[in-house]
């Protein structure tokens, strides 16, 4: 995302950008990645957005009790750690935080039943649960931009 941020965001001159990232990093889908690497990518995108006067919505990572393509990988702990960091980072950066985790998660840190067919990606019902969070975040970011 960071590599494409200029062409996919800055060059389009949006007023607001919504960033939801981290699942693929935790899963190692593009190679080994640490939480620190993900945090540094968020810091860079935050700084670039601020320099270009683009309001930022930082989204939590959705819950996942497992990644079916990576059996045995601990998902709950790194998602919780990164979400805590993302919430704090959004506060420090004066960005809006969209907490999708809370509306999707069951007590053990996985996706609530019926909101995902693979424990990771939301279904239509999952997106319906996310919608009010997204709408509220967009309104907060737009008001802050005015």
C-alpha positions in Angstrom: 0.0 0.0 0.0 2.8 2.4 0.9 4.4 1.9 -2.5 1.2 2.7 -4.3 0.1 5.5 -2.0 1.2 8.3 -4.3 -0.6 7.1 -7.4 -3.6 5.6 -5.7 -4.2 8.3 -3.2 -2.1 11.5 -3.4 -2.4 12.0 -7.2 -6.2 11.6 -6.9 -6.4 14.5 -4.4 -9.1 13.1 -2.1 -10.2 15.0 1.0 -10.2 11.8 3.0 -8.5 8.4 2.8 -9.6 5.3 4.7 -6.8 2.8 5.4 -7.6 -0.7 6.4 -4.5 -2.9 6.4 -2.6 -5.4 8.5 -4.3 -8.7 7.9 -2.0 -9.7 5.0 1.1 -8.5 7.0 0.2 -10.7 9.9 -0.5 -13.6 7.6 2.8 -13.1 5.9 1.0 -13.2 2.5 3.8 -11.1 0.8 6.7 -12.5 2.8 7.8 -12.2 6.4 6.7 -9.1 8.2 6.9 -7.8 11.7 4.5 -5.6 13.6 7.1 -2.9 13.6 7.3 -3.0 9.8 3.5 -2.6 9.6 3.6 0.3 12.1 6.3 2.0 10.0 4.2 1.7 6.9 1.2 3.3 8.7 3.5 6.1 10.0 4.7 6.8 6.5 1.2 6.9 5.0 0.0 9.1 7.8 2.8 11.6 7.3 2.3 11.6 3.5 -1.5 12.2 3.9 -0.9 15.0 6.4 1.6 16.7 4.1 -1.0 16.6 1.4 -3.8 17.9 3.7 -5.8 14.6 3.4 -7.8 13.6 6.4 -7.1 10.0 7.5 -9.4 7.3 8.7 -7.4 4.4 10.2 -9.3 1.2 10.5 -8.8 -1.6 13.0 -7.9 -5.0 11.7 -11.0 -7.2 11.7 -11.0 -10.2 14.0 -9.7 -13.6 12.7 -9.3 -16.7 14.9 -7.3 -18.3 12.1 -6.1 -17.9 8.6 -7.2 -21.1 6.7 -4.2 -20.8 4.4 -1.8 -20.6 7.3 -2.8 -23.3 9.8 -1.4 -22.9 13.3 -0.5 -19.3 13.0 -1.4 -17.2 16.0 -3.7 -14.5 14.7 -5.5 -13.2 17.8 -2.4 -11.9 19.6 -0.9 -9.8 16.8 -4.3 -8.5 15.7 -4.9 -7.3 19.3 -1.4 -5.8 19.6 -1.6 -4.0 16.2 -5.2 -2.7 16.9 -4.1 -1.2 20.2 -1.2 0.5 18.4 -3.5 1.7 15.5 -6.0 3.2 18.0 -3.2 5.1 19.7 -1.5 6.1 16.5 -4.8 7.5 15.2 -5.2 9.5 18.3 -1.6 10.9 18.1 -2.0 11.7 14.4 -5.4 13.4 14.9 -6.9 10.8 12.6 -10.3 9.1 12.8 -10.3 5.6 14.1 -12.8 3.1 12.7 -13.2 0.3 15.1 -14.6 -2.6 13.0 -13.1 -5.2 15.4 -15.5 -4.4 18.1 -18.6 -5.0 16.0 -17.3 -8.1 14.4 -15.5 -10.0 17.2 -16.6 -12.7 19.5 -15.2 -13.1 23.0 -12.2 -15.2 21.8 -11.0 -12.7 19.3 -12.4 -14.4 16.2 -15.1 -13.3 13.8 -18.7 -13.7 15.2 -20.6 -16.6 13.7 -22.4 -15.7 10.4 -20.2 -12.7 9.7 -17.5 -14.6 7.7 -17.4 -17.8 5.7 -13.6 -18.3 6.2 -12.9 -16.7 9.6 -11.2 -13.8 7.9 -13.2 -12.0 5.2 -16.6 -10.5 6.0 -19.7 -11.8 4.4 -22.6 -9.5 3.4 -23.8 -9.7 7.0 -20.3 -8.8 8.2 -20.2 -5.7 5.9 -23.7 -4.8 7.1 -22.3 -4.8 10.7 -19.3 -2.6 9.5 -21.4 -0.1 7.6 -22.5 2.1 10.6 -18.9 2.3 11.8 -17.7 3.3 8.4 -20.4 5.9 8.0 -19.7 7.4 11.4 -15.9 7.5 10.7 -16.6 9.3 7.3 -18.8 11.9 9.0 -16.2 12.5 11.8 -13.4 12.9 9.2 -15.4 15.1 7.0 -16.3 17.4 9.9 -12.7 17.6 10.9 -11.8 18.5 7.3 -14.3 21.3 7.0 
